[in-house]
Amino acid sequence: MESREGKSPQLNQGGVRRMRVMVGIDESDESFNALRWTLHNVCGCNITAAANEEDDGLRLITLSLVHVHQPFHLYYVPAGPASTAFYIPASVEESIKKDQEHISKALLARASDLCKDKTNVEVETLIFEGDPKEKICRATQEMHVDLLVVGNRNLGKIKRAFLGSVSDYCAHHANCPVLIVKPPKEGSK
């Protein structure tokens, strides 16, 4: 496992820093708030005129929008003393997987639309299947991400203990800096 601590974003030919930022996207308003915050505060910088003259296609930031959906379980086990496992037919499984893929693509298309006005940002979308916490952390390592941005749902201590918090997990396990964007206060919405 390679540590990313102390490494700066890559330099391209013109000496301009290139940064890879990953934003976790799900169905929540909090994840879209995190994306808006990133676009405004991280990607809000403008390309200098000199950089534009050297390379018209210059992109300073690669923004990876990532959505992870839970894997579909092939069986259903009812509770009770005389319970048996029921297996879901392959046609139902395929239909559910297609729906998951469609939902993931729609979420990422909505997120990509928020990025279209940023000229210094190259946007890529990624869909993974599995545990969001683990998949996001693994992707940050494999893709050499410079900054991971995730939203925070403000789960209470009990919910966080039972459900787990993606932002909490990423803050402790990702091998890059993690920025957790809290929801805006009611008065600033």
Secondary structure, 3 states (H helix, E strand, C coil): CCCCCCCCCEECCCCCEEEEEEEECCCCHHHHHHHHHHHHHCCCCCCCHHHHHHCCCCCCEEEEEEEEECCCCCEECCCCCCCCCEECCHHHHHHHHHHHHHHHHHHHHHHHHHHCCCCCEEEEEEEEECCHHHHHHHHHHHCCCCEEEEECCCCCHHHHHHHCCHHHHHHHHCCCCEEEECCCCHHHC
